[in-house]
């Protein structure tokens, strides 16, 4: 337990010091890297997506490929609730509460007719749901503005401070605080009766049913919580971007990237989600910066696919997954071993 707490403390300390790293890079002439801003927009948001997917894949054992769809629903719900062209204008904090609630309803809507499906069949349904959401957002021009996106979106605000896009540090620490709060929430859910029911259904649904657990209710709860967390990630992403971007931004690549985060870090492990996010998204950020540096130096060419490092990204991701499945299938930080209940220990 001390080692685990020490690891969490190290992760939190590193996260808190990332904005200071930008000051150090600026001092040595690398101020254009803006690592903290990239971490805010990408790493923290994908960490929340990973937490959401971990609930339904890691705890409940249901293969879900519709993370991007719920993120998109959260993005557009936030835009409709806050943008000046709509009548609601509930503000950032109102949308933080309402948009995830709407996504949770969408999760129940998706989960209710698919509860009997498992494995590949459920994955195909959730994948199809993601494609349907993209097409709906592109074609309902009167509400979503189609491929133009909705903008400008209002930033967060506090009683004595208004966030500005040019200064990323307040955004960073706000998002980090939200992420830490969600980690505590999911950890408490995991240790609660709800979390134990999720794991019971994952390990043996028939045995869980015989013990009085209602699998339908348990799965629907997992669908709703996953959708709410992914919707909240969409809210944070859109507020920092100040626009919804195109619906194609939330495509299958987003869902598969989040699944890769769980595979690399460790399914069913909150710490694994954080480590997996740092590895996958950190590598993605580094490759992006290297590509930009090569383009500025004139060493990159679009005519040759091998001269652009960004073209190697999915190749390297694929190789990493193959290596992980071969040598460490539980991930870098797998979930801890199951412990026997107190009554069994006493009997021994």
Secondary structure, DSSP 8 states (H G I E B T S, - for coil): -HHHHHHHHHHHHHHHHHHHHHHHHHHTT-GGG-HHHHIIIIIHHHHHHHHHHIIIIIIS------HHHHHHHHHHHHHHHH-TTSS---HHHHHHHHHHHHHHHHHHHHHHTTTT--HHHHHHHHHHHHHHHHHHHHH-HHHH-GGG--B-----EETTEE--TT--HHHHHHHHHHHHHHHHHHHHHHHSHHHHHHHHHHH-HHHHHHTT--HHHHHHHHHHHHHHHHHHHHHHHHHHHTB---GGGSSHHHHHHHHHHHHHH-TT-HHHHHHHHHHHHHHHHHHHHHHHHHHHTT---TT-GGG-GGGGHHHHHHHHHHHHHHH-TT-TT--------HHHHHH-
